[in-house]
Amino acid sequence: MNARFINPSLEEIRTLLRQIKTIAVVGLSASPSRPSHGVARALQGFGYRIIPVNPALSEVLGEKAYPGLRELPGPVDLVDVFRDPSHVAGIVEECVALKLPALWLQDGVVDETAARRAREAGMTVVMDRCIYRDYVRLMA
């Protein structure tokens, strides 16, 4: 039996939030009523560059959207996931293949096996937490 996944400490999360500059938001919605939209808009307000990843959109929040992580125009510091947990394993495989440094799985997005796989591949992984709430709590 594998050990249970444990998130980084709050200090490690604070350090991550200080280091990142560009965030790919997987599952970013164009609808202002969706959590992904509000969180991404807030992250822009905090000074991060947001890159939407959603095959159904061409643009959101003033940024060109991309159908998948493999189509991104350049490296990103963090992949923030707003998708059903059933999609996480595939997203992790893309992240590992692209050698992306960090993965954030939002509230309710839980896949312990995929999170461990990403961590074993050298990624920093935060799971089942809200990046907006953590930013407000740790960086204010």
C-alpha positions in Angstrom: 0.0 0.0 0.0 1.4 3.4 -1.0 1.7 6.1 1.7 -1.1 8.6 1.7 -0.4 11.8 -0.3 0.4 14.8 1.9 0.5 18.4 0.6 3.6 20.6 1.0 3.8 22.6 4.2 2.2 26.1 4.3 5.7 27.5 4.1 6.5 25.4 1.0 3.2 26.6 -0.6 4.1 30.2 0.3 7.5 29.8 -1.4 5.9 28.2 -4.5 3.4 31.2 -4.7 6.4 33.6 -4.6 8.4 31.8 -7.2 5.8 31.2 -9.9 4.9 33.8 -12.6 3.0 31.9 -15.3 0.1 29.6 -14.6 -1.7 27.4 -17.1 -5.3 27.0 -15.9 -6.7 23.7 -17.2 -10.5 23.8 -17.4 -10.7 27.6 -17.3 -14.3 28.6 -18.0 -15.4 31.8 -19.9 -18.4 32.0 -17.5 -17.8 34.6 -14.7 -20.0 32.5 -12.5 -17.6 29.5 -12.5 -15.0 29.2 -9.8 -12.2 28.7 -12.4 -13.0 32.1 -13.9 -13.1 34.0 -10.6 -9.9 32.4 -9.4 -8.0 33.0 -12.6 -9.2 36.6 -12.7 -8.0 37.1 -9.1 -4.6 35.5 -10.0 -4.2 38.0 -12.8 -4.9 40.7 -10.3 -2.2 39.3 -8.0 0.2 39.8 -11.0 0.4 36.2 -12.4 0.2 35.6 -16.1 -2.7 33.2 -16.8 -2.7 30.9 -19.8 -6.2 29.3 -20.4 -6.2 25.6 -21.4 -9.6 24.7 -22.7 -10.3 23.2 -26.2 -13.7 24.9 -26.3 -12.4 28.5 -26.1 -10.3 30.7 -28.2 -9.8 33.4 -25.6 -10.7 34.1 -22.0 -9.7 36.9 -19.6 -7.9 38.7 -22.4 -5.5 35.7 -23.0 -5.4 33.3 -26.0 -6.7 29.8 -24.9 -5.0 26.6 -25.9 -6.6 23.2 -26.4 -4.1 21.3 -24.3 -0.8 21.6 -22.4 1.2 20.3 -25.4 0.1 23.3 -27.4 1.3 25.9 -25.0 3.6 28.5 -26.6 6.2 28.2 -23.9 7.1 27.0 -20.4 4.8 27.6 -17.5 5.6 27.6 -13.8 2.5 25.9 -12.6 -0.5 23.9 -13.9 -3.7 24.8 -12.0 -6.4 22.1 -12.6 -10.2 22.8 -12.6 -11.3 19.5 -14.0 -13.1 16.4 -12.8 -10.7 14.0 -11.0 -11.2 11.5 -13.8 -9.1 13.7 -16.0 -6.2 14.2 -13.6 -4.1 11.1 -14.5 -4.0 12.2 -18.2 -3.1 15.7 -17.2 -0.3 14.4 -15.0 1.1 12.3 -17.8 1.2 15.5 -20.0 2.9 17.5 -17.3 5.5 14.7 -16.7 6.2 14.4 -20.5 6.6 18.2 -20.7 8.7 18.3 -17.6 6.6 21.0 -16.0 7.7 21.9 -12.5 4.5 22.2 -10.5 0.9 21.1 -10.3 -2.0 22.5 -8.3 -5.3 20.4 -8.1 -8.1 22.7 -6.9 -10.6 22.0 -4.1 -12.3 18.6 -4.8 -9.9 17.6 -7.5 -8.4 14.5 -5.9 -6.4 11.7 -7.4 -3.9 10.4 -4.9 -2.3 8.0 -7.4 -1.8 10.7 -10.0 -0.5 13.2 -7.4 2.1 10.7 -6.2 3.1 10.0 -9.8 3.6 13.7 -10.4 5.6 14.0 -7.2 7.8 11.0 -8.0 8.5 12.6 -11.4 9.9 15.6 -9.5 7.0 18.0 -9.6 5.8 20.1 -6.7 2.2 19.0 -6.1 -0.6 20.6 -4.2 -4.0 18.8 -4.1 -7.5 19.6 -2.9 -6.7 23.2 -2.0 -7.7 26.5 -3.5 -4.8 28.6 -4.8 -6.8 31.8 -4.4 -7.6 31.1 -0.7 -4.0 30.0 -0.1 -2.7 33.2 -1.8 -4.9 35.4 0.3 -4.0 33.6 3.5 -0.3 33.2 2.9 0.8 36.3 0.9 -1.3 39.1 2.4 
